[in-house]
């Protein structure tokens, strides 16, 4: 399948768990650095092509992370019980 335009998704990729984990850690570190440097003014800044602000987009990101964590832990619990 072709790569979706404007994304970093590679349908042909087949990373190992360790490779995927390392990329995720790097992205979390970069995200953490960005969030740590945010000012109140920057949090209020509107985002192009989004109907909200930086603050609003952070709520979306943290909500997604919470949901992924919730389902990951649910699945790990199921695996551990089997």
Secondary structure, 3 states (H helix, E strand, C coil): CCCCCCCCCCCCCCCCHHHHHHHHHHHHHHHHHHHHCCCHHHHHCECCCCCCEHHHHHHHHHHHHHHHHHHHHHHHHHHHHC
